[in-house]
Amino acid sequence: MPLHQKLLTSILVLLTGMLLGALLMLTRGNWIPPERVEVRYTEVMRSSESPESRRAPEFTGPATLFGDIAEAVIPAVVYIETEIAMQQAVPDDENHHFENQFWDRFLPRRRAQSIGSGVLISRDGYILTNHHVIEGADKRIKVMTHDRKQYQAIVVGSDPSTDLAVIKIETSDATPIVIGNSDQVRIGDWVMAVGNPFRLRSTVTAGIVSAIGRDVDIITDRMRIESFIQTDAAINRGNSGGALVNTNGELIGINTAIASESGTYQGYGFAVPVNMAMKIGQDMIEFGTVQRAFLGVEITSLDYDQSRRHGLSQVGGVEVRNLVPRGSADRGGLKRGDVILAVNGFPVDAANRLQERIALMRPGEEVELSVWRNKSRMDVSFPLMGLEDETIREWASAATPPPQPLEFEADPESAVPQQSFDAGFTLAELAILEELSRNELVVVRVEQGSTSYEAGMRSEDVVTHLDGSPVASLKAFSDSWKNKKNSEITIRVQRDSRTLTLVIPPHQ
């Protein structure tokens, strides 16, 4: 064979070998088990059956109470494992435990796994779980029941604002949980948490209800609703979507979050109340999406001084700061400065408790509010509007998450004048980009929980008026502020395209 033919043949064999090697590595990458990514929250599903049609299990006595509860509840809690498509290579760090092999660097795995729990709420396979458990799963959701049967699940609906989702498996003989009433939960009640922490299947822990109506600012969606049941029953990663049950074996909450500096149990777990979870779940089952009603107000909780200013005999209620023009509350006769004391007869003592009660309703339903106005109590009723109404849709789409505080150097020689005020906010005098010869007052920091924060002030608000008078400089604002001590102050701000009026209570 001529030399040049031998050379061409050798090159062809070499190229063929390289191609086969590359194909082998690609094939290898498909069957290697994907990396597992733990989740932080728990999540449960809602049943389409009527809760009244179910009977709570009968227990034999106090000595075997927790054993009887576990025996009744464990079959209704499932293990969920999802495959999530990765947009980029998963980092090689302590959270992902990649094998330190040469080809893994060049052929990174493109899928990861997430684990969590779920709660069967109907015999035909509807499961309540958390939105974050199945988010991005792309139809790769595996469910394992307590009897070790495996199913592929489909997503029925998911709601990031409450961190809830519903999935479904094909079955007709599932063991659903008994649905309780979270409105009857009391601080100090004994509870049990059931889930799959750290892949330890069907784990049961016990504790008490530590608090109710907790807003811990852990859901990142801009329309979030948080009114958690807090418990000291041990909840860890993988418990997300599991069941929180009472001593009747009834579901009272969906385990959703932990408060921890280490990422593991430190005594603070949080669950979505079952009444809200079931309403959200039922919406998803019936409509495929949440049927959310909106009151159409900007609200804030009242502290002691604000309650006294309104003439209330006790601290509580939620003040209406602003109304959406032509929204539900505006059309229903509510006014700015009204204090909402109860929703459909249920007392509300914080803004998130009001949001929780409205979240239990659907658009078109009539809400009854107990309102404190001009130091007297009155009742008002009106229908609630939803996103199908253009006014509410525009308002909801314009809502933005609280902006991060702007940062400026604290150097006294800085060209950016700024000053902090005793109501918990800091103003900076900044040049207007379009007209550098003029300045505007921008809120660069608001302390959470301060009187200005409770009044509705947020970072990046532009202050234009103080008690009806224009203020164009930091000195003018500071001088007026000092002269207004021991009196209520009204501040007008510009936020995006909206003008808002904020009321700061008297300060010392």
Secondary structure, DSSP 8 states (H G I E B T S, - for coil): --HHHHHHHHHHHHHHHHHHHHHHHHHHHHHS--EEE--S---EE--SS-GGG--------GGGHHHHHHHHHGGGEEEEEEEEE-SS----STTT-----HHHHHS---EEEEEEEEEE-STT-EEEE-HHHHTT-TT-EEEE-TT--EEEEEEEEEETTTTEEEEE-S-S-----EE--GGG--TT-EEEEEE-GGG-TTEEEEEEEEEEEE-------TT----EEEE-S---TT-TT-EEE-TTSEEEEEEEEE--SSSS-SS-EEEEEHHHHHHHHHHHHHHSS---EE--EEEEE--HHHHHHTT-SSS--EEEEEE-TTSHHHHHT--TT-EEEEETTEE--SHHHHHHHHHTS-TT-EEEEEEEETTEEEEEEEE-EETTSHHHHHHHHH-------------TT-SS-EEEETTTEEEEEEEETTEEEEEEEEEEEE-TTSHHHHTT--TT-EEEEETTEE--SHHHHHHHHHHTTTS-EEEEEEETTEEEEEEE----
